[in-house]
Amino acid sequence: MSTEEQHLPEHAVADDPAFSAAMHVARQWKDVDAAHLQVALAAMEPSLKREHRERMMRMTMMKETEERQYAERQEKRQHTQYLVNLIVGGVVALAMLAGGVLVAPHYWWLSTLMCGPSLLALVKIFVLRRSDASDITAVADATRRSTNAGAPPPVI
């Protein structure tokens, strides 16, 4: 099969810009003999290497810029999340304190639950974003003591 018999479909040339550019270059160089073509390609090689290095450096710089922007976005999200947790913790603390003060004259046991270790445990969870087993134990002990203290004496 000779080169004249090999034909590519026209839509392949129109669809692929790289193939189209390659075909254009091939048409320009088809009449040049092998010796001249080798000399021309040898002369083009340093500039192609330089262009390749520049392109690789540009791509590396773009990657570093994208990574830096991603890190900045992550840092901003973390800061926003920290501020939201701080505000929620403050609101929860103020609401529990206000509720504890409001119900204290009528339901003192509920007031001790709202203003005791449970308040500190919830604020610690929202603000510091951590909770220890000792927090849960303290809340359970305070709940047990406050409900036992308000219970009527047993009937004998």
C-alpha positions in Angstrom: 0.0 0.0 0.0 1.6 3.3 -1.1 1.3 6.7 0.7 -1.0 7.9 -2.1 -3.5 5.3 -1.3 -3.7 6.1 2.4 -6.3 8.8 3.0 -7.8 9.8 6.3 -11.4 11.0 6.5 -11.9 14.7 6.3 -13.8 14.9 9.6 -10.8 13.6 11.5 -8.7 16.6 10.3 -11.5 19.1 11.1 -12.2 17.6 14.6 -8.6 17.4 16.0 -6.7 20.7 16.0 -3.4 19.0 16.7 -3.8 16.6 13.8 -4.8 19.5 11.6 -1.7 21.5 12.6 0.5 18.4 12.0 -0.9 17.9 8.5 -0.3 21.6 7.7 3.4 21.2 8.7 3.7 18.0 6.8 2.4 19.7 3.6 4.9 22.5 4.0 7.9 20.2 4.4 6.9 17.5 1.8 9.1 18.8 -1.0 12.3 19.1 1.1 14.8 16.4 0.8 16.0 14.3 3.8 19.4 16.1 4.3 17.8 19.6 4.5 15.0 18.3 6.7 17.5 16.8 9.1 19.4 20.1 9.3 16.2 22.1 9.8 15.0 19.7 12.6 18.4 19.9 14.3 18.2 23.7 14.2 14.7 23.7 15.7 15.5 21.2 18.5 17.1 23.8 20.9 14.2 26.2 20.6 11.7 23.3 21.1 13.6 22.2 24.2 13.6 25.7 25.5 9.8 26.1 24.8 9.2 22.8 26.6 11.2 23.9 29.7 9.2 27.1 29.7 5.9 25.3 29.4 6.9 22.9 32.2 8.0 25.8 34.5 4.7 27.6 33.7 2.7 24.4 34.6 4.7 24.0 37.8 4.1 27.6 38.8 0.4 27.2 38.0 0.2 24.1 40.2 2.0 25.8 43.1 -0.4 28.8 42.7 -3.4 26.5 42.8 -2.1 24.6 45.8 -1.5 27.9 47.7 -5.0 29.1 46.8 -6.4 25.8 48.0 -4.5 26.1 51.3 -5.7 29.7 51.8 -9.3 28.6 51.2 -9.0 25.7 53.6 -7.5 28.1 56.2 -10.3 30.5 55.7 -12.9 27.8 56.1 -11.3 26.5 59.3 -11.2 30.1 60.7 -14.9 30.6 59.8 -15.8 27.2 61.4 -13.9 28.2 64.6 -15.7 31.5 64.8 -19.1 29.8 64.2 -18.3 27.3 67.0 -17.3 30.1 69.3 -20.5 32.0 68.7 -22.7 28.9 69.1 -20.9 28.1 72.3 -21.5 31.6 73.6 -25.1 31.6 72.6 -25.6 28.1 74.3 -23.9 29.3 77.4 -25.9 32.5 77.7 -29.2 30.7 76.9 -28.5 28.0 79.6 -27.5 30.6 82.2 -30.6 32.7 81.4 -32.8 29.7 81.5 -31.3 28.5 84.8 -31.8 31.9 86.4 -35.4 32.2 85.1 -36.4 28.8 86.4 -34.5 28.9 89.7 -37.3 30.3 91.9 -39.7 27.5 90.9 -37.6 24.6 89.8 -34.3 24.8 91.6 -33.3 21.3 90.4 -33.7 22.2 86.8 -31.6 25.3 87.4 -28.8 23.2 88.9 -28.9 21.1 85.8 -28.8 24.0 83.4 -26.1 26.0 85.2 -23.9 23.1 86.4 -21.4 20.9 84.7 -23.7 20.3 81.7 -23.2 24.0 80.8 -19.5 23.6 80.9 -19.5 20.4 79.0 -21.7 21.8 76.2 -19.5 24.9 75.9 -16.4 22.8 75.9 -17.9 20.7 73.0 -18.8 23.7 70.9 -15.8 26.0 71.6 -12.9 23.5 72.0 -14.5 20.8 69.9 -13.6 18.0 72.3 -15.2 16.1 75.1 -13.7 14.0 77.8 -15.1 11.1 79.7 -14.7 13.2 82.9 -17.2 15.7 81.5 -19.8 13.1 81.0 -19.1 11.7 84.5 -19.4 15.1 86.0 -22.7 15.8 84.3 -24.1 12.4 85.3 -23.1 13.0 89.0 -24.5 16.5 89.1 -27.8 15.2 87.6 -28.0 12.4 90.1 -27.3 14.7 93.0 -29.7 17.3 92.0 -32.6 14.9 91.3 -31.9 13.0 94.6 -31.8 16.2 96.6 -35.2 17.3 95.4 -37.0 13.9 95.8 -39.5 13.6 98.6 -38.4 11.4 101.5 -39.3 7.8 101.2 -42.5 6.7 102.9 -42.1 4.1 105.6 
